[in-house]
C-alpha cells in the first residue's frame, strides 16, 4: 500500500509521456489485471468510471464550478485533466455505499451458521487522483485502518489500489487546497504522478514514479527523458494553479476556531439555509460514517448484516432511546463542520477537510464551508473586540 | 411453525386507487413464501374469503373521506395488534386531499351528474388523524422492497429499516450526479422521503415528491431553490400539490418558525 510509508524519492528519474504513452499506461495496467478507474464525460458531468482506454478520458472538457453549480464546458485545448473534483470521489470505490459484513443461516434442526463475508482483494488502478484526493485517501486510511478496529473490506480494496496522481493545473472556483495544505502539487502516496503540459511544443505528461511498482510500470511505456522545458512548464503550471484558488480558509487555526465557536450565532443563520439533505457528506471524499443494516428473510432462517453510508445530517444518525440527539438542523450542521475542521484533529491527528470544494459545489443551496469558517472567524473577532471594549 | 401460530395479516382499503395494496400482490417471488409465513385473513383484492378479526398485522391503504370510513377505521384499529398505513393516501390524505384547500361542495357539483347522491367529508385525511398508527409507510405507490421489509421485520420482531432521510442520499449512493446542481433541473429530492431509490433523477428528471416529506424538511430553504431553478410561484405550488399535498402544505407556512421542521419523535415512523 503506497501511502503506508511516505515516498522518499531521491530526485526520481522523471520521464515524459505523450498521449500515446498515456494510452499505453492504461493498457499496461489492464494487462496487469487491474481495473482502471478514471474520469470520463457522461451525462453532463465528469464522472469516475472504468476506462478501457485513455481515449475515454475527458479530452477537451473543463468544468465551471460555483456554490450549488456545476457545468461541463468545452475547452479550447485538448487537456485531459483540466477539470477539478467531480460529483464522486475515490471513496465510491474504496468505501462503497453498501457492503455485506456477514450472513447467518439457521438449519431445520436449529443449528446456526454464521459466515463472515470474505472480501476478495480488488485490483484497481485509479487514474487522475488529484493531490487533494490523494490526501483524502490517506485520511480515510488513518480512519479506517489506523485504529483498533480495522475495516477489512476497505483494507482489501486499498491494498490493491494503484494510484496515479495528476497534479492540479486548472483549479476550480470552489477549490482551496492551498489553504488546507494538500495541493496543487502531489504529496506522498502515489505510485505514479503526472503533470499535464500543453503548450506550443505539444501535449504531454511529465511522469515520475513514487513506488517500485510505479517505476516498473513506467519503464515499460513508450517515453522520453524529461527535458528541461517540460520540467519547467510543469512546475510553472502547478505554481500558477496555487495562485488561482477560487476559495480560501481564514488564516487561523481552524481547530481552535471551531472549539471556541460552539455557541456562535452563525449556526442559526446557516441552519436557516441548510436543507439537511446530506449531499455534502456523501460528496465529501473523507466523510466515512456508515451504519449497520440487519436484514432477514420472510422465514427468519436467513439473516445478513450490511454496512451502508450514513450521514450526520440524517435524524437517525444520532437516534438513541428517546429520539435523535441532534434534532435541529443547527446541531447537525454544527456537528459536521466542527468535526470536519476541528475535532477530527483530536480524533485522527489531522483536518478532515482537504479543500476539494465538493461540499460547496454539490450543496443544492450553495452553503460554502469557507464562507462559514470566515463568518465564524469574523464573529469571534467581533466578540473579542466587544469583550475588550468592556472594562 | 404450526398453522395456528401463523400471524394473521389483513389488508384494508379506504379512499385510494388500490395501487399500494397491489404492491403486495406484486411481490411475485416473495408472495408464496409470505403466504407460508402469515395467514392472509382479510385481503379483498386477493380473495373474497374473509375471516373475522382480531388481526396481528393490518395494512391500511387509502384516506378517510366519509363519516362511515371514519367509523370503520376505529373498528379496524380495535381489531388489529399492529396497524401500518401504506401509501400517500393513508399517510397524507393522497391527491384527493386537494379538496382540503377548496370547496368540496363545488367539486361535487362539477364532477357528478347527481351530486345529491354523494355523501362525503369536506377533507381527505390520513389514517393517523383518526387512530394511532404503529408505522406509516410513505410513497405513491409504496416501494415493494420497503413493504417486504416492514412485513419481514414484523415477523422477526425487529424494527423495520425505513430511513427517514432525503432522496439525495439515494442519488449519492447510486452515483447519480445531482440534477439540480449539474443541470439546473428543479427537484424536490432534498425534502422528499427516500424509498424509491431515486428513480427519477437517475433518468435525468427532478424528483416530484411522490414519497412525501422526509423526516427533516426545511421548506423555507427549498422554495427559493425551486424558484432559482426557474419555477414560478404557481409552478412551485403545482409541484407540491400532488399526492402528498396535505403533508407538504403543513410545512409550507414557514416564515414564523424557520427552525422547527424536524418532525417530533414518534409522529413518523
Contacts between the chains, C-beta under 8 A, distances in Angstrom:
chain1	res1	chain2	res2	distance
A	43	B	177	6.6
A	43	B	204	7.2
A	44	B	177	7.2
A	44	B	182	5.4
A	44	B	183	5.9
A	45	B	177	4.0
A	45	B	182	5.1
A	47	B	175	7.3
A	47	B	177	6.6
A	68	B	180	7.5
A	68	B	181	5.7
A	68	B	225	8.0
A	69	B	181	6.4
A	70	B	177	7.5
A	70	B	178	7.7
A	70	B	181	5.0
A	70	B	182	4.8
A	71	B	182	7.2
A	72	B	182	8.0
A	86	B	177	7.9
A	87	B	175	7.8
A	87	B	177	4.1
A	87	B	178	6.9
A	87	B	182	7.1
A	88	B	175	6.0
A	92	B	175	6.4
A	97	B	172	7.8
A	97	B	173	4.1
A	97	B	174	7.8
A	98	B	173	7.2
A	268	B	259	7.2
A	271	B	259	6.1
A	272	B	218	7.8
A	272	B	220	7.0
A	272	B	221	6.9
A	272	B	258	5.2
A	272	B	259	6.9
A	273	B	218	8.0
A	273	B	221	5.2
A	274	B	218	6.5
A	274	B	221	6.7
A	275	B	166	7.5
A	275	B	190	4.2
A	275	B	191	6.8
A	275	B	218	5.3
A	275	B	221	5.4
A	275	B	222	6.3
A	275	B	225	7.9
A	276	B	166	7.6
A	276	B	216	4.5
A	276	B	218	6.3
A	277	B	166	4.5
A	277	B	168	4.1
A	277	B	169	7.9
A	277	B	189	7.2
A	277	B	190	3.8
A	277	B	191	7.8
A	278	B	165	6.1
A	278	B	166	6.3
A	278	B	168	5.7
A	278	B	169	5.3
A	278	B	172	7.4
A	279	B	168	5.0
A	279	B	172	6.5
A	279	B	178	6.7
A	279	B	190	7.6
A	282	B	168	7.3
A	282	B	169	6.7
A	282	B	172	3.3
A	282	B	173	7.2
A	283	B	172	6.7
A	293	B	161	5.5
A	294	B	158	7.0
A	294	B	161	7.3
A	295	B	149	7.5
A	295	B	152	7.6
A	295	B	161	7.3
A	296	B	152	5.3
A	296	B	153	7.4
A	296	B	155	7.7
A	296	B	156	4.6
A	296	B	158	7.3
A	297	B	33	7.7
A	297	B	152	6.5
A	298	B	30	6.3
A	298	B	33	4.6
A	298	B	34	5.6
A	298	B	36	7.8
A	298	B	37	5.0
A	298	B	148	7.6
A	298	B	151	7.2
A	298	B	152	5.4
A	298	B	155	6.5
A	299	B	33	6.6
A	299	B	36	7.8
A	299	B	37	6.5
A	300	B	152	7.9
A	300	B	155	6.1
A	300	B	156	5.4
A	308	B	173	7.5
A	309	B	169	7.6
A	309	B	172	7.6
A	309	B	173	5.9
A	311	B	165	7.2
A	311	B	169	6.8
A	313	B	165	7.5
A	313	B	216	7.5
A	314	B	163	6.8
A	314	B	164	7.5
A	314	B	165	4.4
A	314	B	169	7.3
A	314	B	216	7.9
A	315	B	164	5.7
A	315	B	165	7.4
A	315	B	215	4.8
A	315	B	216	5.4
A	315	B	262	6.4
A	316	B	163	6.1
A	316	B	164	6.3
A	316	B	165	7.2
A	316	B	215	7.8
A	322	B	265	7.5
A	323	B	265	3.4
A	323	B	266	7.7
A	324	B	262	7.7
A	324	B	265	7.0
A	327	B	262	5.1
A	327	B	265	8.0
A	328	B	259	5.9
A	328	B	262	6.5
A	329	B	216	7.0
A	329	B	218	6.1
A	329	B	259	6.6
A	329	B	261	7.7
A	329	B	262	7.3
A	330	B	259	6.5
A	361	B	181	6.5
A	362	B	178	5.8
A	362	B	181	5.6
A	363	B	181	8.0
A	364	B	168	7.8
A	364	B	178	6.7
A	364	B	180	4.9
A	364	B	181	6.1
A	364	B	187	7.8
A	364	B	190	5.6
A	364	B	225	5.8
A	365	B	221	5.6
A	365	B	224	7.9
A	365	B	225	5.5
